[in-house]
């Protein structure tokens, strides 16, 4: 499978996961109030090596009231992760 197609599928999966796990806006939710699946998804996006993944989802994250830049997500998730 060509790399461009794999990247397209990854982006589509990330957007679908955001839509499924965050069906309604949650303006600035406390991290502890998120489900384990929501925390995992945000952690995965924040830690992804390709910044384009979050840029491609930024509008949806912003519309949901969530942090929508990679740096801000890393800070939001990082302050709550345990080693």
GIWOSUL-V426407 format. One record per residue. PSI is psi in whole degrees, 0 to 359 (* if undefined). OMEGA is omega in whole degrees, -180 to 180 (* if undefined). Layout:
# GIWOSUL-V426407
[[PSI | OMEGA] [PSI | OMEGA]]
This chain:
# GIWOSUL-V426407
[[131 | 180] [149 | -178] [319 | -179] [323 | 179] [320 | 178] [318 | 180] [321 | 177] [316 | 179] [321 | 178] [315 | 179] [317 | -180] [319 | 179] [319 | 180] [315 | 179] [319 | 179] [318 | 179] [318 | 178] [315 | -179] [319 | -178] [320 | -176] [340 | 179] [73 | -176] [340 | -179] [155 | 179] [143 | 176] [77 | -175] [116 | 177] [58 | -178] [142 | 171] [138 | -177] [319 | -178] [338 | 180] [348 | 179] [151 | 175] [165 | 178] [321 | 180] [320 | 178] [316 | 178] [317 | 180] [315 | -180] [311 | -180] [323 | 177] [319 | 178] [317 | 179] [315 | -179] [325 | -177] [2 | -177] [140 | -175] [344 | 180] [110 | -178] [336 | -179] [334 | -179] [314 | 179] [324 | 178] [323 | -179] [344 | -180] [0 | -173] [318 | -179] [315 | -179] [316 | 179] [316 | 179] [316 | 179] [332 | 180] [354 | -179] [16 | -179] [161 | 173] [139 | -171] [16 | 170] [154 | -178] [317 | -179] [315 | -180] [321 | 177] [318 | 179] [319 | 178] [313 | -180] [312 | -179] [318 | -175] [327 | -179] [348 | -178] [350 | -180] [145 | 175] [150 | -178] [* | *]]
